[in-house]
Amino acid sequence: MLTSQYNGVHGVVFSTPGVPLFGELTPAAVTLSGPPVTRDAPAVLFRTGCGTIAGIVSPGTTRVTVGRPADQGAWEAAVVARDVFVAPNAFTVDDTGLVLWLDGARRGLIVPLDALPGEARSVADRPSPAGERSWAAGRRLATALAMADMPPVADASAWTPGAYAELADGESIQLGSYRHLLLWHKAGEEPFVFDFSRKRGPVVDFAVTGKTVALTRVHYGFSDGAGDRVVLAGLADPARVGSVVLRRADGTELPAVLAGGTALITAPGLTAPRERATVADRIVVRDAAGTVVEDLPYQQQ
């Protein structure tokens, strides 16, 4: 009936003679809804530890937003079709339950925790090797993964710790990688997952994507009111990439730190390029022998 994907988490709805069957797929695990329970619409019928929320709505409903009643920062627009809705990898449910906003209504429908189904249990049917957690980068990544709940991170144990850097004013950034997903965690902030498989949307417009690397810009330095400073963070194919540099217009090169399938370029004066500006800076990728394998423009897409 419906599929929807976010950050490597797929929400799926199957048609049955009674109540629809809901499922969640990650690269490593599958989660299915329990025995069908007849409910009057609207109703939440499925929720997972990975933050997927799904259910049924009355005929004619075209928009559904799910949220935490006591948290204005936790809300997500669901995909709606054929009287069902799915919000994959939205957020975990707490003791306050959920609120549903239907068709843009200003007042939401509160669904208390005891009226919600229990959290569905996942089964790891395609387990991935566990990522390293014993050294410093692994411990930092584990901390970031544990604190992520808006949304949770799929298959948290399988993520690989990546590059790390100390930034200005005591800030720092830790990267992690998992397939086509990049996680970054700046100290004191929520971790963020960037999905390089997405082809549309405003966030993707800030990505530089090649055949061996995929990079995006992460802003930092807001403590002093600037906020125009960036680092370049992304994924790099370890089998094909020996080095990555940002070659500036004046010929200087800023090298990337490569670790765990990630790449990180930092410099105090590094800022985002202007949209539609003349392309002067380049991302240059070399293999282990020093041969240039990619030369990409560093510009707004």
C-alpha atoms as an extended CHARMM CRD file, in Angstrom:
* protein
*
       301  EXT
         1         1  MET       CA              0.0000000000        0.0000000000        0.0000000000  PROA      1               0.0000000000
         2         2  LEU       CA              2.7680000000        2.4180000000        0.8890000000  PROA      2               0.0000000000
         3         3  THR       CA              6.5100000000        2.7270000000        1.4440000000  PROA      3               0.0000000000
         4         4  SER       CA              8.4840000000        5.6360000000        2.8320000000  PROA      4               0.0000000000
         5         5  GLN       CA             12.1910000000        6.0000000000        3.6370000000  PROA      5               0.0000000000
         6         6  TYR       CA             14.2360000000        8.2490000000        5.8820000000  PROA      6               0.0000000000
         7         7  ASN       CA             17.8600000000        7.8750000000        6.9940000000  PROA      7               0.0000000000
         8         8  GLY       CA             18.0530000000        4.2570000000        5.8600000000  PROA      8               0.0000000000
         9         9  VAL       CA             14.8030000000        3.2760000000        7.6280000000  PROA      9               0.0000000000
        10        10  HSD       CA             11.9600000000        2.0700000000        5.3940000000  PROA      10              0.0000000000
        11        11  GLY       CA              8.3510000000        2.1110000000        6.5820000000  PROA      11              0.0000000000
        12        12  VAL       CA              6.1070000000       -0.3470000000        4.7170000000  PROA      12              0.0000000000
        13        13  VAL       CA              2.3380000000       -0.9430000000        4.7780000000  PROA      13              0.0000000000
        14        14  PHE       CA              0.7320000000       -4.1080000000        3.3990000000  PROA      14              0.0000000000
        15        15  SER       CA             -2.9420000000       -4.4950000000        2.5880000000  PROA      15              0.0000000000
        16        16  THR       CA             -4.8130000000       -7.2530000000        4.4420000000  PROA      16              0.0000000000
        17        17  PRO       CA             -8.5260000000       -8.1420000000        4.6220000000  PROA      17              0.0000000000
        18        18  GLY       CA             -8.7150000000       -6.3540000000        7.9620000000  PROA      18              0.0000000000
        19        19  VAL       CA             -6.3720000000       -3.8190000000        9.5160000000  PROA      19              0.0000000000
        20        20  PRO       CA             -3.2220000000       -3.1610000000        7.4200000000  PROA      20              0.0000000000
        21        21  LEU       CA              0.0520000000       -4.8280000000        8.3340000000  PROA      21              0.0000000000
        22        22  PHE       CA              2.8770000000       -2.3950000000        9.1310000000  PROA      22              0.0000000000
        23        23  GLY       CA              6.5860000000       -3.0510000000        8.8590000000  PROA      23              0.0000000000
        24        24  GLU       CA              9.9500000000       -1.3550000000        9.2420000000  PROA      24              0.0000000000
        25        25  LEU       CA             13.1240000000       -2.3550000000        7.4190000000  PROA      25              0.0000000000
        26        26  THR       CA             16.6710000000       -1.2580000000        8.1280000000  PROA      26              0.0000000000
        27        27  PRO       CA             19.7610000000       -2.6870000000        6.4360000000  PROA      27              0.0000000000
        28        28  ALA       CA             20.1310000000       -5.1440000000        9.3340000000  PROA      28              0.0000000000
        29        29  ALA       CA             16.6770000000       -5.7290000000       10.8150000000  PROA      29              0.0000000000
        30        30  VAL       CA             12.9670000000       -6.1420000000       10.1700000000  PROA      30              0.0000000000
        31        31  THR       CA             10.1110000000       -5.1520000000       12.4770000000  PROA      31              0.0000000000
        32        32  LEU       CA              6.4490000000       -6.1120000000       11.9500000000  PROA      32              0.0000000000
        33        33  SER       CA              3.2480000000       -5.0400000000       13.6480000000  PROA      33              0.0000000000
        34        34  GLY       CA              1.5070000000       -7.5330000000       15.9190000000  PROA      34              0.0000000000
        35        35  PRO       CA             -1.8690000000       -9.2350000000       15.4290000000  PROA      35              0.0000000000
        36        36  PRO       CA             -4.3730000000       -6.8140000000       13.8770000000  PROA      36              0.0000000000
        37        37  VAL       CA             -6.4950000000       -4.8850000000       16.3700000000  PROA      37              0.0000000000
        38        38  THR       CA             -9.6190000000       -3.1700000000       15.0770000000  PROA      38              0.0000000000
        39        39  ARG       CA             -9.5820000000        0.5330000000       15.9080000000  PROA      39              0.0000000000
        40        40  ASP       CA            -11.6560000000        3.5000000000       14.8380000000  PROA      40              0.0000000000
        41        41  ALA       CA             -9.7120000000        5.9650000000       12.7240000000  PROA      41              0.0000000000
        42        42  PRO       CA             -7.6140000000        7.9260000000       13.3580000000  PROA      42              0.0000000000
        43        43  ALA       CA             -5.3960000000        5.5550000000       15.3230000000  PROA      43              0.0000000000
        44        44  VAL       CA             -1.7220000000        4.7680000000       15.8070000000  PROA      44              0.0000000000
        45        45  LEU       CA             -1.2110000000        1.0400000000       15.2160000000  PROA      45              0.0000000000
        46        46  PHE       CA              2.5740000000        0.6950000000       14.9760000000  PROA      46              0.0000000000
        47        47  ARG       CA              5.6080000000        2.1920000000       16.6380000000  PROA      47              0.0000000000
        48        48  THR       CA              9.2180000000        1.0410000000       16.8720000000  PROA      48              0.0000000000
        49        49  GLY       CA             12.3880000000        1.6740000000       18.8140000000  PROA      49              0.0000000000
        50        50  CYS       CA             13.8240000000        3.1610000000       15.6310000000  PROA      50              0.0000000000
        51        51  GLY       CA             11.1730000000        5.8790000000       15.7510000000  PROA      51              0.0000000000
        52        52  THR       CA              8.7680000000        4.7280000000       13.0430000000  PROA      52              0.0000000000
        53        53  ILE       CA              5.1290000000        5.6880000000       13.7570000000  PROA      53              0.0000000000
        54        54  ALA       CA              2.2120000000        4.5050000000       11.5940000000  PROA      54              0.0000000000
        55        55  GLY       CA             -1.5390000000        4.0230000000       11.6570000000  PROA      55              0.0000000000
        56        56  ILE       CA             -4.8620000000        4.6480000000        9.9920000000  PROA      56              0.0000000000
        57        57  VAL       CA             -6.8590000000        7.8030000000        9.2800000000  PROA      57              0.0000000000
        58        58  SER       CA            -10.3980000000        8.5890000000        8.1780000000  PROA      58              0.0000000000
        59        59  PRO       CA            -11.1420000000        8.5580000000        4.4310000000  PROA      59              0.0000000000
        60        60  GLY       CA            -10.2500000000       11.8570000000        2.8000000000  PROA      60              0.0000000000
        61        61  THR       CA             -7.4320000000       12.7280000000        5.2020000000  PROA      61              0.0000000000
        62        62  THR       CA             -4.4350000000       13.9410000000        3.2090000000  PROA      62              0.0000000000
        63        63  ARG       CA             -2.0150000000       15.3150000000        5.8210000000  PROA      63              0.0000000000
        64        64  VAL       CA             -0.8000000000       13.8620000000        9.1050000000  PROA      64              0.0000000000
        65        65  THR       CA              1.8730000000       15.2160000000       11.4310000000  PROA      65              0.0000000000
        66        66  VAL       CA              2.9950000000       13.2730000000       14.5000000000  PROA      66              0.0000000000
        67        67  GLY       CA              4.6240000000       14.8360000000       17.5320000000  PROA      67              0.0000000000
        68        68  ARG       CA              5.3870000000       14.6390000000       21.2240000000  PROA      68              0.0000000000
        69        69  PRO       CA              2.7750000000       16.5850000000       23.2080000000  PROA      69              0.0000000000
        70        70  ALA       CA              5.3260000000       18.2030000000       25.5290000000  PROA      70              0.0000000000
        71        71  ASP       CA              8.1480000000       18.7340000000       23.0310000000  PROA      71              0.0000000000
        72        72  GLN       CA              7.7570000000       21.3090000000       20.2650000000  PROA      72              0.0000000000
        73        73  GLY       CA             11.0290000000       20.1420000000       18.7310000000  PROA      73              0.0000000000
        74        74  ALA       CA              9.8080000000       16.5660000000       18.1680000000  PROA      74              0.0000000000
        75        75  TRP       CA              7.3980000000       16.4180000000       15.2720000000  PROA      75              0.0000000000
        76        76  GLU       CA              7.4350000000       14.8700000000       11.8140000000  PROA      76              0.0000000000
        77        77  ALA       CA              5.2030000000       14.9690000000        8.7330000000  PROA      77              0.0000000000
        78        78  ALA       CA              4.0040000000       11.5030000000        7.7440000000  PROA      78              0.0000000000
        79        79  VAL       CA              3.3880000000       10.0820000000        4.2830000000  PROA      79              0.0000000000
        80        80  VAL       CA             -0.3450000000        9.4800000000        3.7410000000  PROA      80              0.0000000000
        81        81  ALA       CA             -1.9960000000        7.2290000000        1.1480000000  PROA      81              0.0000000000
        82        82  ARG       CA             -5.1030000000        5.0400000000        1.0290000000  PROA      82              0.0000000000
        83        83  ASP       CA             -6.1750000000        5.9850000000        4.5530000000  PROA      83              0.0000000000
        84        84  VAL       CA             -2.8880000000        4.9660000000        6.1980000000  PROA      84              0.0000000000
        85        85  PHE       CA              0.0770000000        7.0450000000        7.3580000000  PROA      85              0.0000000000
        86        86  VAL       CA              3.7370000000        6.2820000000        7.9990000000  PROA      86              0.0000000000
        87        87  ALA       CA              6.4560000000        8.4600000000        9.5360000000  PROA      87              0.0000000000
        88        88  PRO       CA              9.6470000000        6.3810000000        9.3140000000  PROA      88              0.0000000000
        89        89  ASN       CA             12.4610000000        7.1180000000       11.7680000000  PROA      89              0.0000000000
        90        90  ALA       CA             10.6260000000       10.0410000000       13.3540000000  PROA      90              0.0000000000
        91        91  PHE       CA             11.2910000000        9.8650000000       17.1230000000  PROA      91              0.0000000000
        92        92  THR       CA             10.8360000000        7.5820000000       20.0900000000  PROA      92              0.0000000000
        93        93  VAL       CA              7.6530000000        7.8340000000       22.1310000000  PROA      93              0.0000000000
        94        94  ASP       CA              7.9220000000        8.9510000000       25.7520000000  PROA      94              0.0000000000
        95        95  ASP       CA              5.4740000000        8.8820000000       28.6790000000  PROA      95              0.0000000000
        96        96  THR       CA              3.4700000000       11.7950000000       27.2790000000  PROA      96              0.0000000000
        97        97  GLY       CA              2.2470000000        9.7190000000       24.3370000000  PROA      97              0.0000000000
        98        98  LEU       CA              1.6690000000       11.2670000000       20.9350000000  PROA      98              0.0000000000
        99        99  VAL       CA             -0.2060000000       14.0790000000       19.2750000000  PROA      99              0.0000000000
       100       100  LEU       CA             -1.6510000000       13.8670000000       15.7490000000  PROA      100             0.0000000000
       101       101  TRP       CA             -2.3430000000       16.9230000000       13.6360000000  PROA      101             0.0000000000
       102       102  LEU       CA             -4.7370000000       16.0780000000       10.7970000000  PROA      102             0.0000000000
       103       103  ASP       CA             -5.0920000000       18.1240000000        7.6000000000  PROA      103             0.0000000000
       104       104  GLY       CA             -3.3340000000       21.1390000000        9.0840000000  PROA      104             0.0000000000
       105       105  ALA       CA             -5.6740000000       21.5040000000       12.0800000000  PROA      105             0.0000000000
       106       106  ARG       CA             -4.3770000000       23.9700000000       14.6720000000  PROA      106             0.0000000000
       107       107  ARG       CA             -5.3660000000       21.6800000000       17.5430000000  PROA      107             0.0000000000
       108       108  GLY       CA             -3.9240000000       18.2070000000       17.6380000000  PROA      108             0.0000000000
       109       109  LEU       CA             -5.4090000000       14.9340000000       18.8420000000  PROA      109             0.0000000000
       110       110  ILE       CA             -3.6320000000       13.7100000000       21.9780000000  PROA      110             0.0000000000
       111       111  VAL       CA             -3.0840000000        9.9480000000       22.1180000000  PROA      111             0.0000000000
       112       112  PRO       CA             -1.9600000000        8.9130000000       25.6360000000  PROA      112             0.0000000000
       113       113  LEU       CA              0.6920000000        6.2540000000       26.0740000000  PROA      113             0.0000000000
       114       114  ASP       CA             -1.7790000000        3.6220000000       27.3390000000  PROA      114             0.0000000000
       115       115  ALA       CA             -3.8140000000        4.0080000000       24.1270000000  PROA      115             0.0000000000
       116       116  LEU       CA             -0.7940000000        3.2680000000       21.9370000000  PROA      116             0.0000000000
       117       117  PRO       CA              0.4180000000       -0.1650000000       20.8630000000  PROA      117             0.0000000000
       118       118  GLY       CA              3.5350000000       -1.4560000000       22.5650000000  PROA      118             0.0000000000
       119       119  GLU       CA              6.8620000000       -0.8990000000       20.8850000000  PROA      119             0.0000000000
       120       120  ALA       CA              7.2090000000       -3.5540000000       18.1860000000  PROA      120             0.0000000000
       121       121  ARG       CA             10.1870000000       -5.8780000000       18.5040000000  PROA      121             0.0000000000
       122       122  SER       CA             12.7750000000       -5.9760000000       15.7360000000  PROA      122             0.0000000000
       123       123  VAL       CA             14.5920000000       -9.0530000000       14.4460000000  PROA      123             0.0000000000
       124       124  ALA       CA             18.1400000000       -8.7290000000       13.0950000000  PROA      124             0.0000000000
       125       125  ASP       CA             17.9370000000      -10.9550000000       10.0170000000  PROA      125             0.0000000000
       126       126  ARG       CA             20.8800000000       -9.3760000000        8.1420000000  PROA      126             0.0000000000
       127       127  PRO       CA             23.2800000000       -8.4460000000       10.9620000000  PROA      127             0.0000000000
       128       128  SER       CA             26.2650000000       -6.2680000000       10.1290000000  PROA      128             0.0000000000
       129       129  PRO       CA             29.6350000000       -6.5070000000       11.9030000000  PROA      129             0.0000000000
       130       130  ALA       CA             29.7550000000       -4.4120000000       15.0590000000  PROA      130             0.0000000000
       131       131  GLY       CA             31.6560000000       -1.1460000000       14.8000000000  PROA      131             0.0000000000
       132       132  GLU       CA             34.7430000000       -0.5390000000       16.9310000000  PROA      132             0.0000000000
       133       133  ARG       CA             33.9480000000        1.1210000000       20.2840000000  PROA      133             0.0000000000
       134       134  SER       CA             37.0600000000        0.5810000000       22.4460000000  PROA      134             0.0000000000
       135       135  TRP       CA             39.1930000000        3.5480000000       21.3620000000  PROA      135             0.0000000000
       136       136  ALA       CA             38.4550000000        7.2740000000       21.6560000000  PROA      136             0.0000000000
       137       137  ALA       CA             36.6200000000        7.8110000000       18.3560000000  PROA      137             0.0000000000
       138       138  GLY       CA             34.5010000000        4.7200000000       18.9560000000  PROA      138             0.0000000000
       139       139  ARG       CA             33.5730000000        5.8880000000       22.4460000000  PROA      139             0.0000000000
       140       140  ARG       CA             32.6390000000        9.3420000000       21.1630000000  PROA      140             0.0000000000
       141       141  LEU       CA             30.4830000000        7.7840000000       18.4410000000  PROA      141             0.0000000000
       142       142  ALA       CA             28.8160000000        5.4660000000       20.9650000000  PROA      142             0.0000000000
       143       143  THR       CA             27.9040000000        8.4990000000       23.0950000000  PROA      143             0.0000000000
       144       144  ALA       CA             26.3920000000       10.2660000000       20.0930000000  PROA      144             0.0000000000
       145       145  LEU       CA             24.4050000000        7.2090000000       19.0260000000  PROA      145             0.0000000000
       146       146  ALA       CA             23.0290000000        6.6990000000       22.5230000000  PROA      146             0.0000000000
       147       147  MET       CA             21.7240000000       10.2580000000       22.7960000000  PROA      147             0.0000000000
       148       148  ALA       CA             20.0120000000       10.2940000000       19.3750000000  PROA      148             0.0000000000
       149       149  ASP       CA             16.2260000000       10.0220000000       19.6550000000  PROA      149             0.0000000000
       150       150  MET       CA             14.9250000000       12.7350000000       17.3040000000  PROA      150             0.0000000000
       151       151  PRO       CA             15.3770000000       10.5790000000       15.3280000000  PROA      151             0.0000000000
       152       152  PRO       CA             17.0820000000        7.4510000000       16.6290000000  PROA      152             0.0000000000
       153       153  VAL       CA             19.9110000000        6.0640000000       14.5070000000  PROA      153             0.0000000000
       154       154  ALA       CA             19.2450000000        2.8500000000       12.5890000000  PROA      154             0.0000000000
       155       155  ASP       CA             21.4200000000       -0.1890000000       13.3960000000  PROA      155             0.0000000000
       156       156  ALA       CA             23.4860000000        1.7760000000       15.8980000000  PROA      156             0.0000000000
       157       157  SER       CA             25.9170000000       -1.0250000000       16.7120000000  PROA      157             0.0000000000
       158       158  ALA       CA             26.9980000000       -1.3430000000       13.0630000000  PROA      158             0.0000000000
       159       159  TRP       CA             28.2340000000        2.2340000000       12.5930000000  PROA      159             0.0000000000
       160       160  THR       CA             31.9480000000        2.7780000000       12.0270000000  PROA      160             0.0000000000
       161       161  PRO       CA             33.7040000000        5.6180000000       13.8980000000  PROA      161             0.0000000000
       162       162  GLY       CA             35.2080000000        8.1370000000       11.5070000000  PROA      162             0.0000000000
       163       163  ALA       CA             37.2870000000       11.2930000000       11.5280000000  PROA      163             0.0000000000
       164       164  TYR       CA             37.4360000000       13.7060000000       14.4630000000  PROA      164             0.0000000000
       165       165  ALA       CA             38.6050000000       17.3210000000       14.7630000000  PROA      165             0.0000000000
       166       166  GLU       CA             38.8670000000       20.0630000000       17.3520000000  PROA      166             0.0000000000
       167       167  LEU       CA             37.3360000000       23.2920000000       16.0400000000  PROA      167             0.0000000000
       168       168  ALA       CA             37.3780000000       26.9020000000       17.1790000000  PROA      168             0.0000000000
       169       169  ASP       CA             36.1930000000       28.0400000000       20.6200000000  PROA      169             0.0000000000
       170       170  GLY       CA             36.4110000000       24.5570000000       22.1330000000  PROA      170             0.0000000000
       171       171  GLU       CA             34.0110000000       22.9990000000       19.6340000000  PROA      171             0.0000000000
       172       172  SER       CA             34.6420000000       19.5580000000       18.1690000000  PROA      172             0.0000000000
       173       173  ILE       CA             33.1130000000       17.2090000000       15.6140000000  PROA      173             0.0000000000
       174       174  GLN       CA             33.0360000000       13.4080000000       15.4320000000  PROA      174             0.0000000000
       175       175  LEU       CA             31.9690000000       11.5470000000       12.2760000000  PROA      175             0.0000000000
       176       176  GLY       CA             30.5200000000        8.0720000000       11.8000000000  PROA      176             0.0000000000
       177       177  SER       CA             29.6110000000        6.0910000000        8.6940000000  PROA      177             0.0000000000
       178       178  TYR       CA             27.1640000000        3.3300000000        7.7820000000  PROA      178             0.0000000000
       179       179  ARG       CA             26.6320000000        2.4410000000        4.1270000000  PROA      179             0.0000000000
       180       180  HSD       CA             25.4820000000        5.6770000000        2.4160000000  PROA      180             0.0000000000
       181       181  LEU       CA             24.7820000000        7.4260000000        5.7260000000  PROA      181             0.0000000000
       182       182  LEU       CA             27.0190000000        9.9560000000        7.4740000000  PROA      182             0.0000000000
       183       183  LEU       CA             26.6140000000       10.9860000000       11.1130000000  PROA      183             0.0000000000
       184       184  TRP       CA             28.1960000000       14.0360000000       12.6520000000  PROA      184             0.0000000000
       185       185  HSD       CA             28.1250000000       15.0420000000       16.2780000000  PROA      185             0.0000000000
       186       186  LYS       CA             29.2260000000       18.4540000000       17.4540000000  PROA      186             0.0000000000
       187       187  ALA       CA             29.8000000000       18.5470000000       21.2160000000  PROA      187             0.0000000000
       188       188  GLY       CA             26.7800000000       19.9570000000       23.0260000000  PROA      188             0.0000000000
       189       189  GLU       CA             24.3880000000       19.3900000000       20.1190000000  PROA      189             0.0000000000
       190       190  GLU       CA             22.1380000000       16.6050000000       18.8900000000  PROA      190             0.0000000000
       191       191  PRO       CA             23.8180000000       14.1920000000       16.4680000000  PROA      191             0.0000000000
       192       192  PHE       CA             22.7060000000       14.5160000000       12.8490000000  PROA      192             0.0000000000
       193       193  VAL       CA             22.4520000000       11.8960000000       10.0930000000  PROA      193             0.0000000000
       194       194  PHE       CA             22.9520000000       12.8770000000        6.4550000000  PROA      194             0.0000000000
       195       195  ASP       CA             21.6710000000       10.4820000000        3.7800000000  PROA      195             0.0000000000
       196       196  PHE       CA             23.7220000000       10.7600000000        0.5940000000  PROA      196             0.0000000000
       197       197  SER       CA             21.3080000000        8.4880000000       -1.2730000000  PROA      197             0.0000000000
       198       198  ARG       CA             18.6420000000       11.2020000000       -1.3470000000  PROA      198             0.0000000000
       199       199  LYS       CA             18.4070000000       12.9320000000       -4.7060000000  PROA      199             0.0000000000
       200       200  ARG       CA             15.9930000000       15.7510000000       -3.9050000000  PROA      200             0.0000000000
       201       201  GLY       CA             15.3950000000       18.2190000000       -1.1240000000  PROA      201             0.0000000000
       202       202  PRO       CA             17.0460000000       21.3890000000        0.1940000000  PROA      202             0.0000000000
       203       203  VAL       CA             19.6650000000       19.5680000000        2.2830000000  PROA      203             0.0000000000
       204       204  VAL       CA             20.9460000000       17.6220000000       -0.7240000000  PROA      204             0.0000000000
       205       205  ASP       CA             21.5860000000       20.9370000000       -2.4970000000  PROA      205             0.0000000000
       206       206  PHE       CA             24.5550000000       21.3900000000       -0.1660000000  PROA      206             0.0000000000
       207       207  ALA       CA             26.2660000000       18.1510000000       -1.1880000000  PROA      207             0.0000000000
       208       208  VAL       CA             29.2560000000       17.6060000000       -3.4840000000  PROA      208             0.0000000000
       209       209  THR       CA             28.9510000000       14.0670000000       -4.7750000000  PROA      209             0.0000000000
       210       210  GLY       CA             31.3650000000       12.1100000000       -6.9290000000  PROA      210             0.0000000000
       211       211  LYS       CA             32.0810000000        8.4570000000       -7.6440000000  PROA      211             0.0000000000
       212       212  THR       CA             34.5420000000        7.9910000000       -4.7800000000  PROA      212             0.0000000000
       213       213  VAL       CA             33.5620000000       10.7240000000       -2.3000000000  PROA      213             0.0000000000
       214       214  ALA       CA             30.4390000000       12.5110000000       -1.1270000000  PROA      214             0.0000000000
       215       215  LEU       CA             30.8280000000       15.6670000000        0.9530000000  PROA      215             0.0000000000
       216       216  THR       CA             28.5570000000       18.1900000000        2.5720000000  PROA      216             0.0000000000
       217       217  ARG       CA             29.0800000000       21.3680000000        4.5990000000  PROA      217             0.0000000000
       218       218  VAL       CA             28.5470000000       21.4950000000        8.3440000000  PROA      218             0.0000000000
       219       219  HSD       CA             28.2550000000       24.9660000000        9.8920000000  PROA      219             0.0000000000
       220       220  TYR       CA             29.7120000000       25.7620000000       13.2930000000  PROA      220             0.0000000000
       221       221  GLY       CA             30.9470000000       28.7590000000       15.3080000000  PROA      221             0.0000000000
       222       222  PHE       CA             27.5270000000       30.1200000000       16.2530000000  PROA      222             0.0000000000
       223       223  SER       CA             28.7050000000       30.9460000000       19.7870000000  PROA      223             0.0000000000
       224       224  ASP       CA             30.3200000000       34.1750000000       18.5910000000  PROA      224             0.0000000000
       225       225  GLY       CA             27.4260000000       35.1230000000       16.3030000000  PROA      225             0.0000000000
       226       226  ALA       CA             29.2830000000       34.3040000000       13.0870000000  PROA      226             0.0000000000
       227       227  GLY       CA             27.9630000000       30.9110000000       11.9860000000  PROA      227             0.0000000000
       228       228  ASP       CA             29.4260000000       31.2360000000        8.5030000000  PROA      228             0.0000000000
       229       229  ARG       CA             32.3310000000       28.8880000000        9.1980000000  PROA      229             0.0000000000
       230       230  VAL       CA             32.0460000000       25.3510000000        7.8810000000  PROA      230             0.0000000000
       231       231  VAL       CA             33.8250000000       22.0380000000        7.7670000000  PROA      231             0.0000000000
       232       232  LEU       CA             33.5490000000       19.6490000000        4.8470000000  PROA      232             0.0000000000
       233       233  ALA       CA             32.4030000000       16.2390000000        6.0660000000  PROA      233             0.0000000000
       234       234  GLY       CA             31.4840000000       13.1660000000        4.1090000000  PROA      234             0.0000000000
       235       235  LEU       CA             32.1220000000        9.6340000000        2.9540000000  PROA      235             0.0000000000
       236       236  ALA       CA             35.1830000000        8.3510000000        1.1000000000  PROA      236             0.0000000000
       237       237  ASP       CA             35.6000000000        4.9110000000       -0.4460000000  PROA      237             0.0000000000
       238       238  PRO       CA             38.6050000000        3.4860000000        1.4610000000  PROA      238             0.0000000000
       239       239  ALA       CA             39.3640000000        1.0340000000       -1.3460000000  PROA      239             0.0000000000
       240       240  ARG       CA             39.7490000000        3.7880000000       -3.9450000000  PROA      240             0.0000000000
       241       241  VAL       CA             40.7010000000        6.9470000000       -2.0390000000  PROA      241             0.0000000000
       242       242  GLY       CA             44.2140000000        7.6340000000       -0.7940000000  PROA      242             0.0000000000
       243       243  SER       CA             43.8160000000       11.3660000000       -0.1720000000  PROA      243             0.0000000000
       244       244  VAL       CA             41.3140000000       14.1980000000       -0.5320000000  PROA      244             0.0000000000
       245       245  VAL       CA             42.1490000000       17.9130000000       -0.6310000000  PROA      245             0.0000000000
       246       246  LEU       CA             40.2680000000       21.1400000000       -1.1110000000  PROA      246             0.0000000000
       247       247  ARG       CA             42.3880000000       23.0660000000       -3.6140000000  PROA      247             0.0000000000
       248       248  ARG       CA             41.8100000000       26.7950000000       -3.1610000000  PROA      248             0.0000000000
       249       249  ALA       CA             41.8820000000       29.4000000000       -5.9060000000  PROA      249             0.0000000000
       250       250  ASP       CA             45.3270000000       30.5690000000       -4.7260000000  PROA      250             0.0000000000
       251       251  GLY       CA             46.7450000000       27.0510000000       -5.1710000000  PROA      251             0.0000000000
       252       252  THR       CA             46.8720000000       26.1160000000       -1.4900000000  PROA      252             0.0000000000
       253       253  GLU       CA             45.4600000000       22.7390000000       -0.5110000000  PROA      253             0.0000000000
       254       254  LEU       CA             43.5280000000       21.8070000000        2.6090000000  PROA      254             0.0000000000
       255       255  PRO       CA             43.9320000000       18.0710000000        3.2290000000  PROA      255             0.0000000000
       256       256  ALA       CA             41.1640000000       15.8710000000        4.5720000000  PROA      256             0.0000000000
       257       257  VAL       CA             41.5130000000       13.5740000000        7.5480000000  PROA      257             0.0000000000
       258       258  LEU       CA             40.4340000000       10.1060000000        6.3590000000  PROA      258             0.0000000000
       259       259  ALA       CA             39.1620000000        7.5530000000        8.8750000000  PROA      259             0.0000000000
       260       260  GLY       CA             36.5300000000        4.8250000000        8.9440000000  PROA      260             0.0000000000
       261       261  GLY       CA             35.2360000000        5.5530000000        5.4670000000  PROA      261             0.0000000000
       262       262  THR       CA             34.8160000000        9.2720000000        6.2250000000  PROA      262             0.0000000000
       263       263  ALA       CA             36.5960000000       12.4520000000        5.1640000000  PROA      263             0.0000000000
       264       264  LEU       CA             36.8320000000       15.7080000000        7.1350000000  PROA      264             0.0000000000
       265       265  ILE       CA             38.3340000000       19.0040000000        5.9520000000  PROA      265             0.0000000000
       266       266  THR       CA             38.7320000000       21.8380000000        8.4530000000  PROA      266             0.0000000000
       267       267  ALA       CA             40.3350000000       25.2680000000        8.4160000000  PROA      267             0.0000000000
       268       268  PRO       CA             39.6510000000       28.4330000000       10.4510000000  PROA      268             0.0000000000
       269       269  GLY       CA             38.7770000000       30.4850000000        7.3650000000  PROA      269             0.0000000000
       270       270  LEU       CA             36.7350000000       27.8650000000        5.5070000000  PROA      270             0.0000000000
       271       271  THR       CA             33.2730000000       29.1560000000        4.5940000000  PROA      271             0.0000000000
       272       272  ALA       CA             30.4790000000       28.0250000000        2.2930000000  PROA      272             0.0000000000
       273       273  PRO       CA             30.7760000000       29.0960000000       -1.3490000000  PROA      273             0.0000000000
       274       274  ARG       CA             28.3500000000       31.6200000000       -2.7150000000  PROA      274             0.0000000000
       275       275  GLU       CA             25.5270000000       30.3440000000       -4.8560000000  PROA      275             0.0000000000
       276       276  ARG       CA             26.1670000000       30.6410000000       -8.6110000000  PROA      276             0.0000000000
       277       277  ALA       CA             29.6050000000       32.0860000000       -7.9330000000  PROA      277             0.0000000000
       278       278  THR       CA             32.4670000000       31.3740000000      -10.3100000000  PROA      278             0.0000000000
       279       279  VAL       CA             33.9010000000       27.9670000000       -9.4600000000  PROA      279             0.0000000000
       280       280  ALA       CA             37.4520000000       28.5210000000       -8.2690000000  PROA      280             0.0000000000
       281       281  ASP       CA             37.9440000000       25.9160000000       -5.5380000000  PROA      281             0.0000000000
       282       282  ARG       CA             38.0910000000       22.1930000000       -6.3100000000  PROA      282             0.0000000000
       283       283  ILE       CA             37.7920000000       18.8920000000       -4.4380000000  PROA      283             0.0000000000
       284       284  VAL       CA             40.7020000000       16.7410000000       -5.6530000000  PROA      284             0.0000000000
       285       285  VAL       CA             40.6860000000       13.0130000000       -4.9250000000  PROA      285             0.0000000000
       286       286  ARG       CA             43.7820000000       10.8540000000       -5.4170000000  PROA      286             0.0000000000
       287       287  ASP       CA             44.3020000000        7.1270000000       -5.0590000000  PROA      287             0.0000000000
       288       288  ALA       CA             47.0010000000        5.4820000000       -2.9640000000  PROA      288             0.0000000000
       289       289  ALA       CA             49.5330000000        5.9470000000       -5.7820000000  PROA      289             0.0000000000
       290       290  GLY       CA             48.8550000000        9.6820000000       -5.9590000000  PROA      290             0.0000000000
       291       291  THR       CA             46.9170000000        9.5580000000       -9.2330000000  PROA      291             0.0000000000
       292       292  VAL       CA             43.9940000000       11.9790000000       -9.4800000000  PROA      292             0.0000000000
       293       293  VAL       CA             40.7830000000        9.9560000000       -9.7120000000  PROA      293             0.0000000000
       294       294  GLU       CA             38.2900000000       12.8150000000       -9.3070000000  PROA      294             0.0000000000
       295       295  ASP       CA             38.3100000000       16.6090000000       -9.6020000000  PROA      295             0.0000000000
       296       296  LEU       CA             35.0210000000       18.1240000000       -8.4140000000  PROA      296             0.0000000000
       297       297  PRO       CA             33.8390000000       21.7370000000       -8.1930000000  PROA      297             0.0000000000
       298       298  TYR       CA             33.3150000000       23.0870000000       -4.6890000000  PROA      298             0.0000000000
       299       299  GLN       CA             30.1570000000       25.0720000000       -5.2460000000  PROA      299             0.0000000000
       300       300  GLN       CA             26.5130000000       25.3960000000       -4.3780000000  PROA      300             0.0000000000
       301       301  GLN       CA             24.5700000000       22.8190000000       -6.3940000000  PROA      301             0.0000000000
